[in-house]
Amino acid sequence: MPVARRLREAVARRARGVPAFTSLVARYRRRGYRRRIQSFLQRKDGHAGALPMGVVYEATMRCNLHCEFCYVGTLLNIEGEWREELPLNVLEQAFPDQDGLQVSLTGGEIFMRKDILSVMEVFKGKGYTCGYLTTNGTIISDDRADALAALAEAGFLRHISVSIDGPGELHDRARGVKGTFVRTAAGLKRLQEAARRRHAPLRVSINTTVAHDTIEALHEMVDVAADLGVDAIGLNHLMYSTPEEVAETVRLTGAADASVISTYVTEDPGVDAARVRVQVEALARRCAERGIRFDMRPKVRPAIIEPYYTPGSPLTGRCLYPFLYARVSFSGKAYFCPFIRIDVGDLTTQTLEQVWTGERYVSLRRALVENGIFPVCRRCCKVELTPRVSDPVVAEEPLATAVE
């Protein structure tokens, strides 16, 4: 690593420990974000600059759990052809050297990929920072926890989100494997202890999802967080679409068929909107009382909870994700977004700039702006839903970057 980069990282590590500095950096980033999005919202031509602000890399789609609400189960073979995870030498060639580019890692369960720490070292060597990685936490060993803390100490890794859907057996039922909660809690503790040993600025939060089996225990997540020593909870509202919304999105995007839509498709998600409202309000209130940071994705304000959980109800808003982040699969193929997996390029044969500025990507972005959002975007964690007039203004501190 060049001496100049090592010096920058050393200074940055010290600065991240100063709250006033981190607050200043956050304000600076928000201003830059607003400037960036304003330009392409005004043009409305689908162009989004020469390179994305960041890349979300789906390191693997393999997983050791069987979550009822997961949408990625068939994505290993979505193109009708088997594609393998990029080996390290191809990964090195596929991604450009670019100081400051943000990469985030998701899956599947990323630690099912045995070389995942080497994958992170490749990105670190290219000058990237890792905004976040997601994990179910069940297979984080002491060695892996220490390696992750070292990556945070070096300034590469910033945030780890560990998925927990309820206390004890409720989590196990949602995740489809008995004993999952105990293993997840142990992995999370290992991460925290490794970060403390190294004095690493690593944020660890828990992430939970609204689901039929766990809704009644949602407010108990505060106690789960406290028991696990976690000070931040992220809530995912259930992400789903109806068959009709899928069909209309296929028509609007010009996709060949519905196989490119990878959200949870159902006529009825089986979740009562009134119970969601009560439980989310209770969770937010208890978080405030216990000093635990709380955020939710998407921002389903009280006045839109009912239409959100009523299948087929129209919702309005905007999605900026395809203007900011490239979605790259384990095999190097790039897709329009996590839910609309229309092939827009391949990093094994193209540069990131060629993919990002390619006509298919640009035309889909243009169509997205023209339509506001596609029907399957209405209940996606990336969407910015239009609040109703009756909604109160709520100031929230995001747990991490907007891409999450």
PLY file of the C-alpha trace (Angstrom):
ply
format ascii 1.0
element vertex 404
property float x
property float y
property float z
element edge 403
property int vertex1
property int vertex2
end_header
0.00 0.00 0.00
1.38 3.46 -0.89
2.74 5.54 2.02
0.32 8.39 1.29
-2.69 6.09 1.57
-1.42 4.59 4.83
-1.00 8.10 6.24
-4.53 9.10 5.17
-5.97 5.99 6.79
-4.09 6.61 10.05
-5.40 10.19 10.24
-8.92 9.02 9.35
-8.88 6.36 12.09
-8.10 8.97 14.74
-10.63 11.44 13.36
-13.47 8.88 13.38
-13.19 8.74 17.17
-14.13 12.43 17.48
-17.95 12.92 17.48
-17.76 16.50 16.20
-15.71 15.37 13.23
-18.03 12.50 12.34
-21.02 14.84 12.53
-19.27 17.30 10.21
-18.47 14.52 7.74
-22.10 13.36 7.79
-23.34 16.87 6.96
-20.80 17.17 4.15
-21.89 13.86 2.68
-25.57 14.84 2.85
-24.87 18.04 0.93
-22.90 16.13 -1.71
-25.69 13.58 -1.99
-28.30 16.31 -2.55
-26.16 17.99 -5.21
-25.63 14.71 -7.02
-29.27 13.66 -7.13
-30.48 17.13 -8.09
-28.52 17.04 -11.32
-30.00 13.86 -12.72
-33.50 14.57 -11.43
-33.46 17.84 -13.36
-32.14 16.26 -16.57
-34.47 13.22 -16.49
-32.51 11.58 -19.31
-31.41 8.49 -17.37
-27.73 9.45 -17.25
-26.01 9.30 -13.85
-22.42 10.34 -14.44
-19.43 8.26 -15.48
-19.34 6.02 -12.40
-21.70 5.15 -9.55
-21.25 6.47 -6.04
-20.86 2.90 -4.89
-21.20 -0.77 -5.75
-23.28 -3.35 -3.93
-21.61 -6.70 -4.49
-23.66 -9.83 -3.88
-20.68 -11.90 -2.82
-22.68 -15.13 -2.87
-26.30 -16.20 -3.03
-25.68 -19.34 -1.00
-27.15 -19.43 2.49
-27.29 -21.76 5.48
-30.82 -20.69 6.53
-34.31 -20.93 5.03
-36.07 -17.66 5.82
-39.76 -17.58 4.87
-39.66 -14.04 3.48
-36.34 -14.25 1.60
-36.41 -13.41 -2.11
-32.96 -14.66 -3.16
-33.46 -18.43 -3.08
-33.49 -18.94 -6.87
-31.05 -16.22 -7.88
-28.09 -18.56 -8.39
-29.77 -19.79 -11.53
-31.89 -16.82 -12.56
-30.54 -16.62 -16.10
-31.22 -20.29 -16.78
-27.50 -20.96 -16.72
-25.15 -21.84 -13.89
-22.68 -19.09 -13.10
-19.96 -19.41 -10.49
-18.73 -16.89 -7.95
-15.87 -14.82 -9.29
-12.48 -16.22 -8.20
-10.10 -13.68 -6.69
-7.99 -13.16 -9.80
-11.07 -12.43 -11.94
-12.54 -10.26 -9.18
-9.31 -8.24 -9.22
-9.65 -7.66 -12.96
-13.40 -7.02 -12.96
-13.46 -4.11 -10.51
-11.52 -0.89 -11.21
-8.95 0.71 -8.93
-10.76 3.75 -7.56
-9.82 5.48 -4.31
-12.87 6.28 -2.20
-15.38 4.12 -4.08
-17.81 2.57 -1.62
-18.48 -1.16 -1.83
-21.10 -2.91 0.28
-21.36 -6.68 0.65
-24.53 -8.70 0.79
-25.94 -12.06 -0.22
-27.10 -14.76 0.53
-25.02 -15.27 3.62
-21.65 -13.81 2.72
-19.70 -16.05 5.12
-20.83 -19.11 3.18
-18.14 -17.92 0.80
-14.96 -19.27 2.39
-12.70 -16.69 0.73
-14.85 -13.69 1.73
-12.09 -12.10 3.82
-9.77 -12.31 0.80
-12.52 -10.70 -1.29
-12.54 -7.79 1.15
-8.76 -7.52 0.93
-9.05 -7.21 -2.86
-11.44 -4.29 -2.49
-9.33 -2.73 0.25
-6.28 -2.91 -2.02
-8.21 -1.02 -4.70
-8.76 1.92 -2.35
-12.43 1.17 -1.63
-14.24 1.54 1.67
-16.89 -0.95 2.78
-19.98 0.97 3.84
-21.66 -2.09 5.29
-21.96 -5.84 5.13
-24.97 -7.93 6.07
-24.87 -11.30 7.77
-27.07 -13.65 9.76
-24.15 -13.94 12.19
-24.34 -17.72 12.63
-20.93 -18.62 11.23
-18.73 -15.80 12.51
-15.84 -17.52 14.27
-13.31 -15.86 16.58
-10.82 -15.65 13.70
-13.36 -14.06 11.38
-14.46 -11.59 14.05
-10.86 -10.54 14.64
-10.21 -10.17 10.91
-13.31 -8.00 10.53
-12.26 -5.83 13.47
-8.82 -5.44 11.87
-10.49 -4.27 8.64
-12.46 -1.72 10.67
-9.30 -0.63 12.48
-7.66 -0.06 9.09
-10.55 2.19 8.02
-11.98 -0.19 5.41
-15.05 -1.66 7.14
-17.57 0.65 8.81
-20.76 -1.18 9.66
-22.03 -4.73 10.10
-25.76 -5.43 10.15
-26.77 -8.68 11.85
-30.24 -10.03 11.10
-32.43 -10.96 14.10
-36.20 -11.35 13.84
-37.25 -11.87 17.41
-36.25 -13.39 20.72
-35.19 -17.02 20.85
-37.55 -19.48 19.20
-39.38 -16.78 17.22
-36.16 -15.96 15.40
-35.52 -19.66 14.80
-38.99 -20.13 13.25
-38.60 -17.11 10.97
-35.15 -18.30 9.86
-36.18 -21.92 9.39
-33.37 -23.53 11.43
-33.51 -24.45 15.12
-30.76 -22.98 17.29
-30.17 -20.02 14.96
-30.73 -17.34 17.62
-28.07 -18.77 19.94
-25.55 -19.01 17.11
-26.35 -15.49 15.86
-26.01 -14.02 19.35
-22.66 -15.76 19.80
-21.38 -14.41 16.47
-22.49 -10.90 17.34
-20.73 -11.08 20.72
-17.53 -12.20 19.01
-17.69 -9.18 16.71
-18.19 -6.79 19.62
-15.39 -8.29 21.68
-12.96 -8.22 18.74
-13.79 -4.57 18.03
-13.22 -3.66 21.68
-9.88 -5.48 21.81
-8.65 -3.57 18.78
-10.38 -0.28 19.68
-11.83 -0.47 16.18
-14.56 2.01 15.11
-16.90 -0.77 13.98
-20.64 -0.20 14.23
-22.69 -3.33 14.79
-26.47 -3.08 14.57
-29.28 -5.60 14.46
-31.75 -5.69 11.63
-35.28 -7.09 11.94
-38.12 -7.64 9.47
-41.87 -7.27 9.86
-43.33 -10.74 9.32
-46.50 -12.63 10.21
-44.81 -14.92 12.74
-42.90 -12.20 14.61
-45.11 -9.10 14.51
-46.50 -9.58 18.03
-42.99 -9.67 19.49
-41.64 -6.74 17.49
-41.53 -4.41 20.49
-39.44 -7.01 22.34
-36.53 -6.31 19.98
-35.51 -3.53 22.38
-34.87 -6.12 25.08
-33.04 -8.33 22.58
-30.80 -5.41 21.63
-30.11 -4.54 25.26
-29.27 -8.16 26.14
-26.88 -8.31 23.18
-25.25 -4.96 23.97
-26.40 -3.37 20.71
-27.43 0.30 20.55
-29.08 0.42 17.10
-32.05 -1.36 15.51
-32.97 -1.22 11.85
-36.48 -2.29 10.86
-37.32 -3.64 7.43
-40.96 -3.44 6.54
-42.08 -6.55 4.70
-41.11 -6.28 1.04
-43.60 -7.85 -1.36
-45.52 -7.40 -4.61
-48.72 -8.81 -6.06
-48.75 -10.83 -9.31
-50.52 -7.90 -11.00
-47.77 -5.48 -9.95
-45.18 -7.88 -11.29
-46.97 -8.18 -14.64
-47.26 -4.39 -15.01
-43.59 -3.90 -14.17
-42.61 -6.47 -16.80
-44.66 -4.50 -19.34
-43.20 -1.11 -18.38
-39.58 -2.30 -18.40
-39.85 -4.36 -21.56
-38.54 -7.44 -19.75
-38.92 -10.80 -21.43
-40.95 -12.33 -18.61
-41.60 -12.24 -14.86
-38.50 -14.30 -13.99
-36.50 -11.05 -13.68
-38.65 -9.89 -10.73
-37.18 -11.29 -7.54
-39.29 -9.84 -4.74
-41.64 -11.87 -2.52
-44.76 -12.25 -4.68
-48.08 -12.85 -2.93
-51.78 -11.97 -3.14
-51.82 -11.43 0.63
-48.78 -11.06 2.92
-50.89 -12.05 5.93
-49.83 -9.04 7.99
-52.44 -6.83 9.64
-51.71 -3.13 9.10
-53.28 -2.08 12.42
-51.01 -4.46 14.35
-47.98 -3.22 12.42
-48.82 0.36 13.38
-49.18 -0.49 17.08
-46.04 -2.60 17.23
-43.83 -0.21 15.25
-44.93 2.72 17.44
-44.22 0.65 20.55
-40.79 -0.32 19.23
-39.88 3.28 18.35
-41.09 4.51 21.74
-39.17 1.87 23.67
-36.03 2.57 21.64
-36.27 6.26 22.56
-36.74 5.38 26.23
-33.73 3.05 26.26
-31.42 5.29 24.20
-31.32 2.86 21.26
-31.15 4.36 17.78
-34.00 3.33 15.51
-34.50 3.54 11.77
-36.77 1.80 9.27
-36.70 1.00 5.57
-38.66 2.09 3.69
-39.95 5.04 5.70
-43.53 3.82 6.14
-45.09 6.71 8.02
-48.25 6.11 10.09
-50.63 7.41 7.41
-49.35 4.99 4.77
-49.08 1.82 6.85
-52.57 0.71 5.81
-52.08 1.08 2.04
-48.57 -0.39 2.36
-49.93 -3.60 3.84
-53.01 -3.69 1.62
-52.04 -5.68 -1.50
-52.47 -3.74 -4.73
-52.85 -0.31 -3.11
-51.08 2.37 -5.15
-48.19 4.14 -3.45
-46.16 7.00 -4.88
-42.58 8.00 -4.38
-39.19 7.85 -6.03
-36.23 5.51 -6.21
-32.71 6.85 -6.63
-30.89 3.57 -6.11
-30.11 2.86 -9.81
-28.72 6.40 -10.12
-26.29 5.94 -7.24
-25.30 2.29 -6.86
-24.38 -0.47 -9.28
-25.76 -3.87 -8.29
-23.24 -6.58 -9.17
-23.93 -10.26 -8.69
-21.53 -12.91 -7.41
-20.73 -13.81 -11.03
-19.93 -10.28 -12.22
-23.24 -9.66 -13.95
-24.78 -6.28 -13.23
-28.51 -5.85 -12.67
-30.78 -2.83 -12.67
-31.63 -3.26 -9.00
-32.10 -6.00 -6.36
-35.77 -6.60 -7.29
-35.73 -5.92 -11.04
-32.91 -8.16 -12.16
-32.69 -7.08 -15.75
-29.19 -7.70 -17.07
-27.45 -4.37 -17.77
-23.87 -5.57 -18.21
-21.11 -7.93 -17.15
-17.93 -6.85 -15.38
-16.07 -9.89 -16.67
-16.26 -8.47 -20.20
-16.89 -4.74 -19.63
-15.53 -1.97 -17.45
-17.68 -0.54 -14.68
-17.96 2.73 -16.62
-19.13 0.89 -19.74
-21.81 -0.91 -17.75
-22.91 2.21 -15.84
-23.25 4.36 -18.96
-24.64 1.61 -21.19
-27.87 2.21 -23.09
-29.87 -0.49 -21.29
-29.02 0.98 -17.88
-29.73 4.52 -19.08
-33.07 3.64 -20.69
-34.30 1.84 -17.57
-33.34 4.80 -15.38
-35.19 7.10 -17.77
-38.29 4.89 -17.57
-38.05 4.88 -13.78
-38.04 8.68 -13.66
-40.94 8.88 -16.12
-43.04 6.44 -14.07
-42.04 7.74 -10.64
-41.56 4.17 -9.47
-42.42 0.84 -11.05
-45.21 -1.15 -9.36
-42.83 -3.66 -7.75
-40.87 -0.72 -6.29
-43.74 0.32 -4.01
-42.70 -1.97 -1.18
-38.94 -2.09 -1.53
-36.42 -1.03 1.12
-34.77 1.33 -1.39
-37.87 3.38 -2.24
-38.57 6.88 -0.89
-42.33 6.83 -0.42
-44.36 10.03 -0.61
-45.70 10.78 2.88
-49.34 11.72 3.36
-50.21 15.26 4.47
-51.33 14.00 7.87
-47.98 12.42 8.68
-45.94 14.05 11.44
-42.44 15.21 10.62
-40.01 12.82 12.26
-36.30 13.52 12.48
-34.39 10.25 12.41
-30.70 9.49 12.45
-29.96 6.87 9.79
-28.14 3.81 11.06
-25.93 3.77 8.00
-25.85 4.75 4.35
-28.93 5.21 2.19
-28.12 2.12 0.15
-28.82 -0.16 3.06
0 1
1 2
2 3
3 4
4 5
5 6
6 7
7 8
8 9
9 10
10 11
11 12
12 13
13 14
14 15
15 16
16 17
17 18
18 19
19 20
20 21
21 22
22 23
23 24
24 25
25 26
26 27
27 28
28 29
29 30
30 31
31 32
32 33
33 34
34 35
35 36
36 37
37 38
38 39
39 40
40 41
41 42
42 43
43 44
44 45
45 46
46 47
47 48
48 49
49 50
50 51
51 52
52 53
53 54
54 55
55 56
56 57
57 58
58 59
59 60
60 61
61 62
62 63
63 64
64 65
65 66
66 67
67 68
68 69
69 70
70 71
71 72
72 73
73 74
74 75
75 76
76 77
77 78
78 79
79 80
80 81
81 82
82 83
83 84
84 85
85 86
86 87
87 88
88 89
89 90
90 91
91 92
92 93
93 94
94 95
95 96
96 97
97 98
98 99
99 100
100 101
101 102
102 103
103 104
104 105
105 106
106 107
107 108
108 109
109 110
110 111
111 112
112 113
113 114
114 115
115 116
116 117
117 118
118 119
119 120
120 121
121 122
122 123
123 124
124 125
125 126
126 127
127 128
128 129
129 130
130 131
131 132
132 133
133 134
134 135
135 136
136 137
137 138
138 139
139 140
140 141
141 142
142 143
143 144
144 145
145 146
146 147
147 148
148 149
149 150
150 151
151 152
152 153
153 154
154 155
155 156
156 157
157 158
158 159
159 160
160 161
161 162
162 163
163 164
164 165
165 166
166 167
167 168
168 169
169 170
170 171
171 172
172 173
173 174
174 175
175 176
176 177
177 178
178 179
179 180
180 181
181 182
182 183
183 184
184 185
185 186
186 187
187 188
188 189
189 190
190 191
191 192
192 193
193 194
194 195
195 196
196 197
197 198
198 199
199 200
200 201
201 202
202 203
203 204
204 205
205 206
206 207
207 208
208 209
209 210
210 211
211 212
212 213
213 214
214 215
215 216
216 217
217 218
218 219
219 220
220 221
221 222
222 223
223 224
224 225
225 226
226 227
227 228
228 229
229 230
230 231
231 232
232 233
233 234
234 235
235 236
236 237
237 238
238 239
239 240
240 241
241 242
242 243
243 244
244 245
245 246
246 247
247 248
248 249
249 250
250 251
251 252
252 253
253 254
254 255
255 256
256 257
257 258
258 259
259 260
260 261
261 262
262 263
263 264
264 265
265 266
266 267
267 268
268 269
269 270
270 271
271 272
272 273
273 274
274 275
275 276
276 277
277 278
278 279
279 280
280 281
281 282
282 283
283 284
284 285
285 286
286 287
287 288
288 289
289 290
290 291
291 292
292 293
293 294
294 295
295 296
296 297
297 298
298 299
299 300
300 301
301 302
302 303
303 304
304 305
305 306
306 307
307 308
308 309
309 310
310 311
311 312
312 313
313 314
314 315
315 316
316 317
317 318
318 319
319 320
320 321
321 322
322 323
323 324
324 325
325 326
326 327
327 328
328 329
329 330
330 331
331 332
332 333
333 334
334 335
335 336
336 337
337 338
338 339
339 340
340 341
341 342
342 343
343 344
344 345
345 346
346 347
347 348
348 349
349 350
350 351
351 352
352 353
353 354
354 355
355 356
356 357
357 358
358 359
359 360
360 361
361 362
362 363
363 364
364 365
365 366
366 367
367 368
368 369
369 370
370 371
371 372
372 373
373 374
374 375
375 376
376 377
377 378
378 379
379 380
380 381
381 382
382 383
383 384
384 385
385 386
386 387
387 388
388 389
389 390
390 391
391 392
392 393
393 394
394 395
395 396
396 397
397 398
398 399
399 400
400 401
401 402
402 403
